[in-house]
């Protein structure tokens, strides 16, 4: 009579294997995405002073009071343009289901851009509220220019609650991000299977 | 006596061996290794990638990114010679044709296109155009939450620094 554990051992067909792999040193979360202190307050400020006015203007089919850009192409075009005197805020829904390959372009684009950009990662669920602001694809990205129509008090509050990331991470050497990648391999010479 | 020896040996074997864990798919679970076997090669590749990125971003005088491309070419050759693995996140930063490090606004222009007639969101593609003319295409519309095997957090175990 064989135990349950023994039956389980006999049914083993694959085993876990590990392979060393090198990760991109500049995709480190600490390097690229800034840390937001008091995330609920920042989310509430953005919702009440940025998203709601934009959503109201969109629903009433009015010209928006804020200078806002939605979507990946529009944001990239703005950041690649010649430097403007006005600072900008870039709100990114990096916790929602936005493609990772698209999001990975944003932090390095912000670092390289000649504009004064404050990158603000938003909490989960913000992507759904951005849907109310525009009918086009927004990719979880909203860029707002801090011109005369943007409340300066809100701008100060937002900047104060966002820690700046490592500026120009390529200027300082960081240690290798070496990891073990797990996968499975077939067990070819299993004596227990052979004896059956 | 022979039976006793057999029994004794069995007991000893039972004491020294731990019961192996098997998951629901019939896969034998093995603990991850504590060190990487080819750590030196990977560190060398990491240094070359740093150099290539630095020269691409900081050196504006070099129009053809000759030095940065040379470092990236070395990275590619060493990686192949030593059979080392790189994550998709790192490989996406290198152009396979001209060996440039792909930095937006410097050597690459990213854009999202939709070439379908009805402009369905399912057909959206992220295109990274290198200055050499080669482009990398990532279909992002079909499954926005797609992650490669190596990008899933549970499959990667980072060695302690």
HADDOCK unambig.tbl for C-alpha pairs under 7 A between the chains (distance, minus, plus):
assign (segid A and resid 11 and name CA) (segid B and resid 26 and name CA) 6.11 0.50 0.50
assign (segid A and resid 12 and name CA) (segid B and resid 26 and name CA) 4.79 0.50 0.50
assign (segid A and resid 12 and name CA) (segid B and resid 27 and name CA) 5.82 0.50 0.50
assign (segid A and resid 12 and name CA) (segid B and resid 28 and name CA) 6.34 0.50 0.50
assign (segid A and resid 13 and name CA) (segid B and resid 26 and name CA) 6.10 0.50 0.50
assign (segid A and resid 13 and name CA) (segid B and resid 27 and name CA) 6.40 0.50 0.50
assign (segid A and resid 14 and name CA) (segid B and resid 26 and name CA) 6.66 0.50 0.50
assign (segid A and resid 14 and name CA) (segid B and resid 27 and name CA) 4.73 0.50 0.50
assign (segid A and resid 14 and name CA) (segid B and resid 28 and name CA) 6.19 0.50 0.50
assign (segid A and resid 15 and name CA) (segid B and resid 27 and name CA) 4.98 0.50 0.50
assign (segid A and resid 15 and name CA) (segid B and resid 28 and name CA) 4.33 0.50 0.50
assign (segid A and resid 15 and name CA) (segid B and resid 29 and name CA) 6.35 0.50 0.50
assign (segid A and resid 16 and name CA) (segid B and resid 27 and name CA) 6.65 0.50 0.50
assign (segid A and resid 16 and name CA) (segid B and resid 28 and name CA) 5.99 0.50 0.50
assign (segid A and resid 16 and name CA) (segid B and resid 29 and name CA) 5.50 0.50 0.50
assign (segid A and resid 16 and name CA) (segid B and resid 30 and name CA) 5.63 0.50 0.50
assign (segid A and resid 18 and name CA) (segid B and resid 32 and name CA) 6.64 0.50 0.50
assign (segid A and resid 20 and name CA) (segid B and resid 36 and name CA) 5.74 0.50 0.50
assign (segid A and resid 20 and name CA) (segid B and resid 85 and name CA) 6.93 0.50 0.50
assign (segid A and resid 21 and name CA) (segid B and resid 84 and name CA) 6.99 0.50 0.50
assign (segid A and resid 21 and name CA) (segid B and resid 85 and name CA) 4.86 0.50 0.50
assign (segid A and resid 21 and name CA) (segid B and resid 86 and name CA) 5.44 0.50 0.50
assign (segid A and resid 21 and name CA) (segid B and resid 87 and name CA) 6.50 0.50 0.50
assign (segid A and resid 22 and name CA) (segid B and resid 42 and name CA) 6.19 0.50 0.50
assign (segid A and resid 22 and name CA) (segid B and resid 85 and name CA) 6.35 0.50 0.50
assign (segid A and resid 22 and name CA) (segid B and resid 86 and name CA) 4.84 0.50 0.50
assign (segid A and resid 22 and name CA) (segid B and resid 87 and name CA) 6.04 0.50 0.50
assign (segid A and resid 23 and name CA) (segid B and resid 86 and name CA) 6.26 0.50 0.50
assign (segid A and resid 23 and name CA) (segid B and resid 87 and name CA) 5.22 0.50 0.50
assign (segid A and resid 23 and name CA) (segid B and resid 89 and name CA) 6.96 0.50 0.50
assign (segid A and resid 23 and name CA) (segid B and resid 90 and name CA) 6.16 0.50 0.50
assign (segid A and resid 24 and name CA) (segid B and resid 89 and name CA) 5.99 0.50 0.50
assign (segid A and resid 24 and name CA) (segid B and resid 90 and name CA) 4.62 0.50 0.50
assign (segid A and resid 72 and name CA) (segid B and resid 112 and name CA) 6.91 0.50 0.50
assign (segid A and resid 73 and name CA) (segid B and resid 111 and name CA) 5.49 0.50 0.50
assign (segid A and resid 73 and name CA) (segid B and resid 112 and name CA) 6.26 0.50 0.50
assign (segid A and resid 80 and name CA) (segid B and resid 105 and name CA) 5.95 0.50 0.50
assign (segid A and resid 97 and name CA) (segid B and resid 144 and name CA) 6.04 0.50 0.50
assign (segid A and resid 97 and name CA) (segid B and resid 145 and name CA) 5.16 0.50 0.50
assign (segid A and resid 98 and name CA) (segid B and resid 144 and name CA) 5.69 0.50 0.50
assign (segid A and resid 98 and name CA) (segid B and resid 145 and name CA) 6.41 0.50 0.50
assign (segid A and resid 99 and name CA) (segid B and resid 140 and name CA) 6.25 0.50 0.50
assign (segid A and resid 99 and name CA) (segid B and resid 144 and name CA) 4.65 0.50 0.50
assign (segid A and resid 99 and name CA) (segid B and resid 145 and name CA) 5.61 0.50 0.50
assign (segid A and resid 99 and name CA) (segid B and resid 146 and name CA) 6.88 0.50 0.50
assign (segid A and resid 109 and name CA) (segid B and resid 104 and name CA) 5.67 0.50 0.50
assign (segid A and resid 170 and name CA) (segid B and resid 50 and name CA) 6.60 0.50 0.50
assign (segid A and resid 170 and name CA) (segid B and resid 53 and name CA) 6.69 0.50 0.50
assign (segid A and resid 170 and name CA) (segid B and resid 54 and name CA) 5.49 0.50 0.50
assign (segid A and resid 171 and name CA) (segid B and resid 54 and name CA) 6.69 0.50 0.50
assign (segid A and resid 176 and name CA) (segid B and resid 43 and name CA) 5.81 0.50 0.50
assign (segid A and resid 176 and name CA) (segid B and resid 46 and name CA) 5.86 0.50 0.50
assign (segid A and resid 178 and name CA) (segid B and resid 158 and name CA) 6.05 0.50 0.50
assign (segid A and resid 178 and name CA) (segid B and resid 159 and name CA) 6.26 0.50 0.50
assign (segid A and resid 179 and name CA) (segid B and resid 156 and name CA) 6.01 0.50 0.50
assign (segid A and resid 179 and name CA) (segid B and resid 157 and name CA) 5.26 0.50 0.50
assign (segid A and resid 179 and name CA) (segid B and resid 158 and name CA) 4.02 0.50 0.50
assign (segid A and resid 179 and name CA) (segid B and resid 159 and name CA) 5.60 0.50 0.50
assign (segid A and resid 180 and name CA) (segid B and resid 156 and name CA) 5.67 0.50 0.50
assign (segid A and resid 180 and name CA) (segid B and resid 157 and name CA) 5.09 0.50 0.50
assign (segid A and resid 180 and name CA) (segid B and resid 158 and name CA) 6.27 0.50 0.50
assign (segid A and resid 181 and name CA) (segid B and resid 150 and name CA) 6.66 0.50 0.50
assign (segid A and resid 181 and name CA) (segid B and resid 155 and name CA) 5.70 0.50 0.50
assign (segid A and resid 181 and name CA) (segid B and resid 156 and name CA) 4.85 0.50 0.50
assign (segid A and resid 181 and name CA) (segid B and resid 157 and name CA) 6.62 0.50 0.50
assign (segid A and resid 182 and name CA) (segid B and resid 155 and name CA) 5.24 0.50 0.50
assign (segid A and resid 182 and name CA) (segid B and resid 156 and name CA) 6.52 0.50 0.50
